Amino acid sequence: MATKKQKSRTRTRGYGTYLGLGWIVSLILAIFFGWIFAFIHRLLNGKIISAILALPFLFGFIFWLVDIISLIVNRKIKWLLF
């Protein structure tokens, strides 16, 4: 039987990260290619309006910064997913 801590790790891996990768890989991708992956992640999750707003020429910088902070604090992308 898995402990609560193991279940928590299992749930955070894949869900809420870029392309289902681990949170460390997602954090590195967010730092270097965050604007592109912010758009792709929201588009794959069916959040069309968020994906359009995450484009670099609109509010991409804000989404990039919030994704990095969210990955550091929560280990998954949790904010600005509308």
Secondary structure, DSSP 4 states (H G I P E B T S, - for coil): ---HHHHHHHHHTTTTSGGG--HHHHHHHHHHHHHHHHHHHHHHTT-HHHHHHTSTTTTHHHHHHHHHHHHHHHSS--SS--
